[in-house]
Amino acid sequence: MILSINHIQLVAEKNLVTQLRDFYCDIVGLTEGFRPPFERFGFWLYIGDKDVLHLITPKKGDERSYQKSSFDHVAFKTANYQDVLKKLKSLSIPFEEKPIPGMSAHQIFLRDPAGNRVELNFEGGTN
């Protein structure tokens, strides 16, 4: 039985891992927190006291492409629509808004520095 998502992990070269950390902390609102002393460079990013996004460099000989990911997007439940909108505009971060037909929820889509889609969900619309 699945209870919840534990975490998402993105693999990228060191410079991009740092850019991803900055994006997910400064733009999305996650916080950097405790990460065990693994051999590979990386960060664990948190919502409250839960690590939800792991960012790491690839293993030696890892043949996967670490410039692009294989998932479509990650979605976060988000608050303060107007504040988020103002921040994105002030930083000239491209985004797309999508109201959900027949619901009061609203979505904003943007891309992180690696090109992964990020969905910000606002319950209750654009207030």
N, CA, C and O atoms as a GROMACS GRO file, in nm:
protein
  508
    1MET      N    1   0.084  -0.118   0.000
    1MET     CA    2   0.000   0.000   0.000
    1MET      C    3   0.089   0.125   0.000
    1MET      O    4   0.177   0.139   0.084
    2ILE      N    5   0.065   0.213  -0.093
    2ILE     CA    6   0.140   0.338  -0.102
    2ILE      C    7   0.074   0.442  -0.013
    2ILE      O    8  -0.048   0.460  -0.019
    3LEU      N    9   0.152   0.509   0.068
    3LEU     CA   10   0.098   0.609   0.160
    3LEU      C   11   0.117   0.752   0.110
    3LEU      O   12   0.029   0.836   0.130
    4SER      N   13   0.231   0.781   0.046
    4SER     CA   14   0.258   0.916  -0.004
    4SER      C   15   0.384   0.912  -0.088
    4SER      O   16   0.454   0.810  -0.093
    5ILE      N   17   0.414   1.020  -0.154
    5ILE     CA   18   0.542   1.033  -0.223
    5ILE      C   19   0.648   1.060  -0.117
    5ILE      O   20   0.628   1.145  -0.030
    6ASN      N   21   0.760   0.989  -0.124
    6ASN     CA   22   0.867   1.010  -0.028
    6ASN      C   23   0.955   1.127  -0.070
    6ASN      O   24   0.975   1.221   0.007
    7HIS      N   25   1.008   1.121  -0.192
    7HIS     CA   26   1.088   1.232  -0.244
    7HIS      C   27   1.106   1.215  -0.395
    7HIS      O   28   1.079   1.109  -0.451
    8ILE      N   29   1.153   1.321  -0.458
    8ILE     CA   30   1.190   1.322  -0.599
    8ILE      C   31   1.340   1.348  -0.603
    8ILE      O   32   1.392   1.425  -0.522
    9GLN      N   33   1.409   1.283  -0.696
    9GLN     CA   34   1.553   1.305  -0.709
    9GLN      C   35   1.587   1.348  -0.851
    9GLN      O   36   1.541   1.287  -0.948
   10LEU      N   37   1.667   1.452  -0.862
   10LEU     CA   38   1.718   1.499  -0.990
   10LEU      C   39   1.869   1.482  -0.989
   10LEU      O   40   1.935   1.513  -0.890
   11VAL      N   41   1.924   1.434  -1.100
   11VAL     CA   42   2.068   1.413  -1.114
   11VAL      C   43   2.119   1.509  -1.221
   11VAL      O   44   2.062   1.517  -1.330
   12ALA      N   45   2.226   1.582  -1.190
   12ALA     CA   46   2.282   1.679  -1.284
   12ALA      C   47   2.428   1.703  -1.248
   12ALA      O   48   2.474   1.664  -1.141
   13GLU      N   49   2.500   1.769  -1.340
   13GLU     CA   50   2.638   1.805  -1.309
   13GLU      C   51   2.638   1.909  -1.197
   13GLU      O   52   2.538   1.975  -1.172
   14LYS      N   53   2.753   1.924  -1.130
   14LYS     CA   54   2.762   2.002  -1.006
   14LYS      C   55   2.710   2.144  -1.018
   14LYS      O   56   2.634   2.189  -0.932
   15ASN      N   57   2.748   2.215  -1.123
   15ASN     CA   58   2.704   2.352  -1.138
   15ASN      C   59   2.551   2.360  -1.151
   15ASN      O   60   2.488   2.448  -1.094
   16LEU      N   61   2.493   2.267  -1.226
   16LEU     CA   62   2.348   2.265  -1.244
   16LEU      C   63   2.278   2.225  -1.115
   16LEU      O   64   2.170   2.277  -1.085
   17VAL      N   65   2.336   2.133  -1.037
   17VAL     CA   66   2.277   2.096  -0.907
   17VAL      C   67   2.266   2.220  -0.819
   17VAL      O   68   2.165   2.240  -0.753
   18THR      N   69   2.369   2.304  -0.818
   18THR     CA   70   2.367   2.427  -0.739
   18THR      C   71   2.261   2.523  -0.792
   18THR      O   72   2.190   2.585  -0.713
   19GLN      N   73   2.250   2.537  -0.924
   19GLN     CA   74   2.146   2.622  -0.982
   19GLN      C   75   2.007   2.571  -0.947
   19GLN      O   76   1.916   2.649  -0.918
   20LEU      N   77   1.990   2.439  -0.951
   20LEU     CA   78   1.860   2.380  -0.916
   20LEU      C   79   1.826   2.407  -0.769
   20LEU      O   80   1.713   2.441  -0.737
   21ARG      N   81   1.926   2.393  -0.681
   21ARG     CA   82   1.903   2.425  -0.540
   21ARG      C   83   1.856   2.569  -0.525
   21ARG      O   84   1.757   2.596  -0.456
   22ASP      N   85   1.926   2.661  -0.588
   22ASP     CA   86   1.889   2.802  -0.578
   22ASP      C   87   1.748   2.826  -0.631
   22ASP      O   88   1.671   2.900  -0.569
   23PHE      N   89   1.714   2.767  -0.743
   23PHE     CA   90   1.581   2.783  -0.802
   23PHE      C   91   1.473   2.730  -0.708
   23PHE      O   92   1.376   2.800  -0.678
   24TYR      N   93   1.489   2.607  -0.661
   24TYR     CA   94   1.384   2.547  -0.578
   24TYR      C   95   1.374   2.613  -0.441
   24TYR      O   96   1.267   2.610  -0.380
   25CYS      N   97   1.482   2.672  -0.392
   25CYS     CA   98   1.475   2.746  -0.265
   25CYS      C   99   1.426   2.889  -0.287
   25CYS      O  100   1.331   2.932  -0.222
   26ASP      N  101   1.490   2.962  -0.377
   26ASP     CA  102   1.461   3.105  -0.394
   26ASP      C  103   1.331   3.132  -0.469
   26ASP      O  104   1.263   3.230  -0.439
   27ILE      N  105   1.295   3.048  -0.564
   27ILE     CA  106   1.177   3.072  -0.647
   27ILE      C  107   1.057   2.991  -0.599
   27ILE      O  108   0.948   3.046  -0.580
   28VAL      N  109   1.077   2.861  -0.579
   28VAL     CA  110   0.964   2.774  -0.541
   28VAL      C  111   0.935   2.783  -0.392
   28VAL      O  112   0.819   2.773  -0.352
   29GLY      N  113   1.037   2.801  -0.308
   29GLY     CA  114   1.013   2.818  -0.165
   29GLY      C  115   1.049   2.698  -0.078
   29GLY      O  116   1.011   2.695   0.039
   30LEU      N  117   1.120   2.599  -0.133
   30LEU     CA  118   1.169   2.490  -0.050
   30LEU      C  119   1.286   2.542   0.033
   30LEU      O  120   1.339   2.650   0.006
   31THR      N  121   1.326   2.467   0.134
   31THR     CA  122   1.440   2.507   0.215
   31THR      C  123   1.544   2.397   0.216
   31THR      O  124   1.512   2.278   0.217
   32GLU      N  125   1.671   2.438   0.214
   32GLU     CA  126   1.779   2.340   0.221
   32GLU      C  127   1.790   2.291   0.364
   32GLU      O  128   1.781   2.369   0.458
   33GLY      N  129   1.809   2.160   0.380
   33GLY     CA  130   1.819   2.104   0.513
   33GLY      C  131   1.919   1.991   0.521
   33GLY      O  132   2.002   1.973   0.432
   34PHE      N  133   1.911   1.915   0.630
   34PHE     CA  134   2.004   1.807   0.657
   34PHE      C  135   2.010   1.708   0.541
   34PHE      O  136   1.907   1.672   0.483
   35ARG      N  137   2.131   1.666   0.509
   35ARG     CA  138   2.156   1.559   0.412
   35ARG      C  139   2.271   1.477   0.466
   35ARG      O  140   2.375   1.532   0.502
   36PRO      N  141   2.255   1.344   0.474
   36PRO     CA  142   2.367   1.262   0.522
   36PRO      C  143   2.492   1.283   0.437
   36PRO      O  144   2.482   1.328   0.323
   37PRO      N  145   2.609   1.252   0.491
   37PRO     CA  146   2.735   1.277   0.419
   37PRO      C  147   2.762   1.171   0.311
   37PRO      O  148   2.857   1.094   0.321
   38PHE      N  149   2.679   1.168   0.208
   38PHE     CA  150   2.698   1.077   0.097
   38PHE      C  151   2.824   1.115   0.019
   38PHE      O  152   2.874   1.227   0.032
   39GLU      N  153   2.875   1.020  -0.062
   39GLU     CA  154   2.996   1.046  -0.141
   39GLU      C  155   2.971   1.150  -0.250
   39GLU      O  156   3.059   1.232  -0.278
   40ARG      N  157   2.853   1.149  -0.311
   40ARG     CA  158   2.825   1.242  -0.421
   40ARG      C  159   2.778   1.377  -0.368
   40ARG      O  160   2.712   1.385  -0.265
   41PHE      N  161   2.814   1.483  -0.440
   41PHE     CA  162   2.773   1.620  -0.410
   41PHE      C  163   2.622   1.632  -0.425
   41PHE      O  164   2.564   1.574  -0.516
   42GLY      N  165   2.558   1.706  -0.336
   42GLY     CA  166   2.415   1.726  -0.352
   42GLY      C  167   2.351   1.799  -0.235
   42GLY      O  168   2.418   1.842  -0.141
   43PHE      N  169   2.220   1.811  -0.244
   43PHE     CA  170   2.141   1.881  -0.144
   43PHE      C  171   2.009   1.806  -0.123
   43PHE      O  172   1.959   1.740  -0.214
   44TRP      N  173   1.954   1.817  -0.002
   44TRP     CA  174   1.817   1.775   0.023
   44TRP      C  175   1.737   1.901   0.051
   44TRP      O  176   1.775   1.984   0.134
   45LEU      N  177   1.626   1.914  -0.019
   45LEU     CA  178   1.539   2.030  -0.001
   45LEU      C  179   1.409   1.986   0.065
   45LEU      O  180   1.357   1.878   0.039
   46TYR      N  181   1.359   2.072   0.151
   46TYR     CA  182   1.249   2.036   0.241
   46TYR      C  183   1.126   2.125   0.224
   46TYR      O  184   1.135   2.240   0.183
   47ILE      N  185   1.011   2.065   0.256
   47ILE     CA  186   0.888   2.138   0.286
   47ILE      C  187   0.865   2.110   0.434
   47ILE      O  188   0.839   1.996   0.473
   48GLY      N  189   0.874   2.213   0.515
   48GLY     CA  190   0.864   2.192   0.660
   48GLY      C  191   0.976   2.100   0.705
   48GLY      O  192   1.093   2.128   0.679
   49ASP      N  193   0.941   1.990   0.773
   49ASP     CA  194   1.044   1.898   0.822
   49ASP      C  195   1.058   1.774   0.734
   49ASP      O  196   1.118   1.676   0.777
   50LYS      N  197   1.003   1.777   0.612
   50LYS     CA  198   1.008   1.662   0.521
   50LYS      C  199   1.096   1.692   0.400
   50LYS      O  200   1.073   1.789   0.328
   51ASP      N  201   1.198   1.605   0.378
   51ASP     CA  202   1.280   1.618   0.258
   51ASP      C  203   1.198   1.566   0.140
   51ASP      O  204   1.150   1.453   0.141
   52VAL      N  205   1.182   1.650   0.039
   52VAL     CA  206   1.096   1.614  -0.075
   52VAL      C  207   1.170   1.615  -0.208
   52VAL      O  208   1.124   1.553  -0.304
   53LEU      N  209   1.283   1.684  -0.215
   53LEU     CA  210   1.358   1.692  -0.340
   53LEU      C  211   1.506   1.671  -0.311
   53LEU      O  212   1.567   1.745  -0.235
   54HIS      N  213   1.562   1.567  -0.374
   54HIS     CA  214   1.705   1.538  -0.360
   54HIS      C  215   1.773   1.575  -0.491
   54HIS      O  216   1.729   1.536  -0.599
   55LEU      N  217   1.881   1.650  -0.480
   55LEU     CA  218   1.958   1.695  -0.596
   55LEU      C  219   2.099   1.639  -0.581
   55LEU      O  220   2.166   1.666  -0.481
   56ILE      N  221   2.145   1.561  -0.680
   56ILE     CA  222   2.278   1.500  -0.668
   56ILE      C  223   2.350   1.499  -0.802
   56ILE      O  224   2.290   1.513  -0.908
   57THR      N  225   2.482   1.482  -0.793
   57THR     CA  226   2.563   1.465  -0.913
   57THR      C  227   2.561   1.317  -0.952
   57THR      O  228   2.535   1.232  -0.867
   58PRO      N  229   2.589   1.285  -1.079
   58PRO     CA  230   2.584   1.145  -1.122
   58PRO      C  231   2.701   1.064  -1.068
   58PRO      O  232   2.805   1.118  -1.030
   59LYS      N  233   2.681   0.931  -1.065
   59LYS     CA  234   2.789   0.840  -1.029
   59LYS      C  235   2.888   0.836  -1.144
   59LYS      O  236   2.851   0.860  -1.259
   60LYS      N  237   3.014   0.804  -1.115
   60LYS     CA  238   3.111   0.784  -1.222
   60LYS      C  239   3.061   0.675  -1.314
   60LYS      O  240   3.018   0.569  -1.268
   61GLY      N  241   3.068   0.700  -1.445
   61GLY     CA  242   3.025   0.601  -1.541
   61GLY      C  243   2.875   0.594  -1.563
   61GLY      O  244   2.827   0.511  -1.639
   62ASP      N  245   2.802   0.682  -1.495
   62ASP     CA  246   2.657   0.685  -1.512
   62ASP      C  247   2.626   0.726  -1.656
   62ASP      O  248   2.666   0.835  -1.698
   63GLU      N  249   2.558   0.642  -1.729
   63GLU     CA  250   2.536   0.667  -1.872
   63GLU      C  251   2.412   0.749  -1.901
   63GLU      O  252   2.392   0.790  -2.016
   64ARG      N  253   2.329   0.775  -1.802
   64ARG     CA  254   2.209   0.853  -1.830
   64ARG      C  255   2.246   0.998  -1.862
   64ARG      O  256   2.351   1.047  -1.821
   65SER      N  257   2.160   1.064  -1.934
   65SER     CA  258   2.181   1.206  -1.961
   65SER      C  259   2.140   1.284  -1.838
   65SER      O  260   2.024   1.276  -1.796
   66TYR      N  261   2.231   1.357  -1.780
   66TYR     CA  262   2.196   1.434  -1.662
   66TYR      C  263   2.171   1.580  -1.696
   66TYR      O  264   2.165   1.664  -1.606
   67GLN      N  265   2.158   1.613  -1.823
   67GLN     CA  266   2.117   1.747  -1.863
   67GLN      C  267   1.966   1.757  -1.875
   67GLN      O  268   1.911   1.867  -1.873
   68LYS      N  269   1.898   1.643  -1.888
   68LYS     CA  270   1.752   1.641  -1.900
   68LYS      C  271   1.698   1.532  -1.811
   68LYS      O  272   1.767   1.435  -1.781
   69SER      N  273   1.576   1.548  -1.769
   69SER     CA  274   1.514   1.447  -1.684
   69SER      C  275   1.417   1.363  -1.765
   69SER      O  276   1.386   1.396  -1.879
   70SER      N  277   1.369   1.256  -1.705
   70SER     CA  278   1.275   1.169  -1.774
   70SER      C  279   1.134   1.182  -1.722
   70SER      O  280   1.045   1.110  -1.767
   71PHE      N  281   1.110   1.272  -1.629
   71PHE     CA  282   0.972   1.291  -1.583
   71PHE      C  283   0.917   1.420  -1.643
   71PHE      O  284   0.992   1.506  -1.687
   72ASP      N  285   0.784   1.431  -1.644
   72ASP     CA  286   0.721   1.546  -1.707
   72ASP      C  287   0.726   1.670  -1.619
   72ASP      O  288   0.769   1.776  -1.665
   73HIS      N  289   0.684   1.659  -1.493
   73HIS     CA  290   0.689   1.775  -1.404
   73HIS      C  291   0.673   1.732  -1.259
   73HIS      O  292   0.633   1.620  -1.230
   74VAL      N  293   0.704   1.824  -1.169
   74VAL     CA  294   0.679   1.808  -1.028
   74VAL      C  295   0.580   1.918  -0.989
   74VAL      O  296   0.591   2.031  -1.035
   75ALA      N  297   0.484   1.883  -0.905
   75ALA     CA  298   0.380   1.979  -0.865
   75ALA      C  299   0.386   2.002  -0.714
   75ALA      O  300   0.405   1.910  -0.636
   76PHE      N  301   0.370   2.129  -0.676
   76PHE     CA  302   0.370   2.167  -0.536
   76PHE      C  303   0.240   2.238  -0.502
   76PHE      O  304   0.193   2.323  -0.577
   77LYS      N  305   0.181   2.202  -0.388
   77LYS     CA  306   0.068   2.277  -0.334
   77LYS      C  307   0.127   2.407  -0.282
   77LYS      O  308   0.223   2.407  -0.206
   78THR      N  309   0.069   2.519  -0.324
   78THR     CA  310   0.130   2.650  -0.301
   78THR      C  311   0.028   2.749  -0.247
   78THR      O  312  -0.092   2.732  -0.269
   79ALA      N  313   0.073   2.851  -0.178
   79ALA     CA  314  -0.014   2.956  -0.125
   79ALA      C  315   0.038   3.091  -0.172
   79ALA      O  316   0.145   3.101  -0.232
   80ASN      N  317  -0.039   3.195  -0.145
   80ASN     CA  318  -0.001   3.334  -0.173
   80ASN      C  319   0.021   3.360  -0.321
   80ASN      O  320   0.128   3.405  -0.363
   81TYR      N  321  -0.081   3.331  -0.400
   81TYR     CA  322  -0.074   3.345  -0.545
   81TYR      C  323  -0.018   3.480  -0.589
   81TYR      O  324   0.075   3.485  -0.670
   82GLN      N  325  -0.072   3.590  -0.537
   82GLN     CA  326  -0.029   3.723  -0.580
   82GLN      C  327   0.119   3.746  -0.551
   82GLN      O  328   0.189   3.805  -0.633
   83ASP      N  329   0.166   3.702  -0.437
   83ASP     CA  330   0.308   3.718  -0.402
   83ASP      C  331   0.398   3.638  -0.496
   83ASP      O  332   0.502   3.687  -0.540
   84VAL      N  333   0.358   3.515  -0.527
   84VAL     CA  334   0.436   3.431  -0.618
   84VAL      C  335   0.439   3.492  -0.757
   84VAL      O  336   0.544   3.498  -0.821
   85LEU      N  337   0.323   3.539  -0.803
   85LEU     CA  338   0.314   3.602  -0.934
   85LEU      C  339   0.404   3.725  -0.942
   85LEU      O  340   0.475   3.744  -1.041
   86LYS      N  341   0.402   3.807  -0.840
   86LYS     CA  342   0.486   3.927  -0.836
   86LYS      C  343   0.634   3.890  -0.839
   86LYS      O  344   0.714   3.955  -0.908
   87LYS      N  345   0.672   3.786  -0.765
   87LYS     CA  346   0.811   3.743  -0.761
   87LYS      C  347   0.858   3.694  -0.897
   87LYS      O  348   0.965   3.733  -0.944
   88LEU      N  349   0.778   3.610  -0.962
   88LEU     CA  350   0.815   3.558  -1.093
   88LEU      C  351   0.832   3.672  -1.194
   88LEU      O  352   0.927   3.672  -1.272
   89LYS      N  353   0.740   3.767  -1.192
   89LYS     CA  354   0.748   3.880  -1.284
   89LYS      C  355   0.870   3.967  -1.254
   89LYS      O  356   0.938   4.012  -1.346
   90SER      N  357   0.897   3.992  -1.126
   90SER     CA  358   1.010   4.079  -1.091
   90SER      C  359   1.144   4.017  -1.129
   90SER      O  360   1.240   4.089  -1.156
   91LEU      N  361   1.149   3.885  -1.132
   91LEU     CA  362   1.273   3.816  -1.169
   91LEU      C  363   1.276   3.776  -1.316
   91LEU      O  364   1.369   3.710  -1.361
   92SER      N  365   1.172   3.817  -1.391
   92SER     CA  366   1.161   3.787  -1.535
   92SER      C  367   1.169   3.637  -1.564
   92SER      O  368   1.231   3.594  -1.661
   93ILE      N  369   1.105   3.559  -1.479
   93ILE     CA  370   1.100   3.414  -1.499
   93ILE      C  371   0.977   3.383  -1.583
   93ILE      O  372   0.865   3.413  -1.541
   94PRO      N  373   0.995   3.323  -1.700
   94PRO     CA  374   0.881   3.289  -1.785
   94PRO      C  375   0.791   3.185  -1.717
   94PRO      O  376   0.840   3.091  -1.655
   95PHE      N  377   0.660   3.204  -1.730
   95PHE     CA  378   0.566   3.109  -1.673
   95PHE      C  379   0.438   3.112  -1.754
   95PHE      O  380   0.414   3.202  -1.834
   96GLU      N  381   0.355   3.010  -1.731
   96GLU     CA  382   0.226   2.999  -1.798
   96GLU      C  383   0.122   2.972  -1.690
   96GLU      O  384   0.141   2.885  -1.605
   97GLU      N  385   0.012   3.046  -1.695
   97GLU     CA  386  -0.096   3.025  -1.600
   97GLU      C  387  -0.204   2.941  -1.662
   97GLU      O  388  -0.236   2.954  -1.780
   98LYS      N  389  -0.262   2.853  -1.580
   98LYS     CA  390  -0.370   2.767  -1.629
   98LYS      C  391  -0.476   2.752  -1.521
   98LYS      O  392  -0.457   2.676  -1.425
   99PRO      N  393  -0.587   2.822  -1.535
   99PRO     CA  394  -0.697   2.794  -1.442
   99PRO      C  395  -0.752   2.655  -1.473
   99PRO      O  396  -0.748   2.610  -1.588
  100ILE      N  397  -0.802   2.587  -1.374
  100ILE     CA  398  -0.858   2.454  -1.393
  100ILE      C  399  -1.008   2.469  -1.416
  100ILE      O  400  -1.079   2.516  -1.326
  101PRO      N  401  -1.057   2.431  -1.534
  101PRO     CA  402  -1.198   2.450  -1.566
  101PRO      C  403  -1.291   2.385  -1.462
  101PRO      O  404  -1.273   2.269  -1.425
  102GLY      N  405  -1.389   2.461  -1.418
  102GLY     CA  406  -1.488   2.410  -1.325
  102GLY      C  407  -1.442   2.398  -1.181
  102GLY      O  408  -1.515   2.347  -1.097
  103MET      N  409  -1.321   2.445  -1.152
  103MET     CA  410  -1.268   2.439  -1.015
  103MET      C  411  -1.214   2.575  -0.975
  103MET      O  412  -1.186   2.660  -1.060
  104SER      N  413  -1.200   2.595  -0.846
  104SER     CA  414  -1.145   2.722  -0.799
  104SER      C  415  -0.992   2.721  -0.796
  104SER      O  416  -0.930   2.824  -0.770
  105ALA      N  417  -0.933   2.607  -0.822
  105ALA     CA  418  -0.786   2.596  -0.821
  105ALA      C  419  -0.726   2.663  -0.944
  105ALA      O  420  -0.792   2.678  -1.047
  106HIS      N  421  -0.601   2.702  -0.933
  106HIS     CA  422  -0.528   2.770  -1.040
  106HIS      C  423  -0.386   2.715  -1.042
  106HIS      O  424  -0.332   2.678  -0.938
  107GLN      N  425  -0.327   2.708  -1.161
  107GLN     CA  426  -0.192   2.654  -1.174
  107GLN      C  427  -0.101   2.753  -1.245
  107GLN      O  428  -0.144   2.828  -1.333
  108ILE      N  429   0.025   2.751  -1.205
  108ILE     CA  430   0.131   2.823  -1.275
  108ILE      C  431   0.237   2.719  -1.312
  108ILE      O  432   0.278   2.640  -1.227
  109PHE      N  433   0.280   2.719  -1.437
  109PHE     CA  434   0.386   2.630  -1.484
  109PHE      C  435   0.509   2.712  -1.520
  109PHE      O  436   0.498   2.816  -1.584
  110LEU      N  437   0.626   2.664  -1.479
  110LEU     CA  438   0.752   2.727  -1.514
  110LEU      C  439   0.855   2.617  -1.529
  110LEU      O  440   0.824   2.499  -1.509
  111ARG      N  441   0.976   2.652  -1.564
  111ARG     CA  442   1.083   2.553  -1.581
  111ARG      C  443   1.200   2.587  -1.489
  111ARG      O  444   1.233   2.704  -1.468
  112ASP      N  445   1.262   2.481  -1.435
  112ASP     CA  446   1.380   2.501  -1.353
  112ASP      C  447   1.502   2.514  -1.444
  112ASP      O  448   1.489   2.501  -1.566
  113PRO      N  449   1.622   2.540  -1.388
  113PRO     CA  450   1.740   2.559  -1.472
  113PRO      C  451   1.778   2.440  -1.559
  113PRO      O  452   1.851   2.457  -1.656
  114ALA      N  453   1.730   2.319  -1.528
  114ALA     CA  454   1.758   2.202  -1.611
  114ALA      C  455   1.650   2.179  -1.716
  114ALA      O  456   1.660   2.086  -1.796
  115GLY      N  457   1.547   2.264  -1.717
  115GLY     CA  458   1.440   2.251  -1.814
  115GLY      C  459   1.322   2.167  -1.768
  115GLY      O  460   1.229   2.145  -1.844
  116ASN      N  461   1.325   2.119  -1.644
  116ASN     CA  462   1.214   2.042  -1.590
  116ASN      C  463   1.095   2.133  -1.563
  116ASN      O  464   1.111   2.245  -1.514
  117ARG      N  465   0.975   2.084  -1.594
  117ARG     CA  466   0.855   2.163  -1.567
  117ARG      C  467   0.821   2.156  -1.419
  117ARG      O  468   0.830   2.051  -1.356
  118VAL      N  469   0.781   2.270  -1.365
  118VAL     CA  470   0.740   2.283  -1.227
  118VAL      C  471   0.599   2.339  -1.226
  118VAL      O  472   0.572   2.439  -1.292
  119GLU      N  473   0.509   2.275  -1.153
  119GLU     CA  474   0.370   2.318  -1.142
  119GLU      C  475   0.346   2.367  -1.001
  119GLU      O  476   0.375   2.297  -0.903
  120LEU      N  477   0.295   2.489  -0.990
  120LEU     CA  478   0.257   2.545  -0.862
  120LEU      C  479   0.104   2.548  -0.857
  120LEU      O  480   0.041   2.613  -0.940
  121ASN      N  481   0.044   2.477  -0.762
  121ASN     CA  482  -0.101   2.469  -0.749
  121ASN      C  483  -0.149   2.560  -0.637
  121ASN      O  484  -0.098   2.555  -0.525
  122PHE      N  485  -0.247   2.641  -0.668
  122PHE     CA  486  -0.307   2.732  -0.571
  122PHE      C  487  -0.453   2.693  -0.554
  122PHE      O  488  -0.532   2.710  -0.647
  123GLU      N  489  -0.489   2.641  -0.438
  123GLU     CA  490  -0.628   2.609  -0.412
  123GLU      C  491  -0.701   2.740  -0.384
  123GLU      O  492  -0.647   2.828  -0.317
  124GLY      N  493  -0.822   2.752  -0.433
  124GLY     CA  494  -0.898   2.873  -0.409
  124GLY      C  495  -0.871   2.982  -0.511
  124GLY      O  496  -0.917   3.095  -0.494
  125GLY      N  497  -0.797   2.950  -0.614
  125GLY     CA  498  -0.780   3.045  -0.725
  125GLY      C  499  -0.672   3.148  -0.704
  125GLY      O  500  -0.567   3.120  -0.646
  126THR      N  501  -0.700   3.269  -0.752
  126THR     CA  502  -0.598   3.372  -0.763
  126THR      C  503  -0.608   3.482  -0.656
  126THR      O  504  -0.557   3.592  -0.677
  127ASN      N  505  -0.670   3.454  -0.546
  127ASN     CA  506  -0.683   3.555  -0.438
  127ASN      C  507  -0.559   3.566  -0.357
  127ASN      O  508  -0.554   3.646  -0.263
   0.00000   0.00000   0.00000
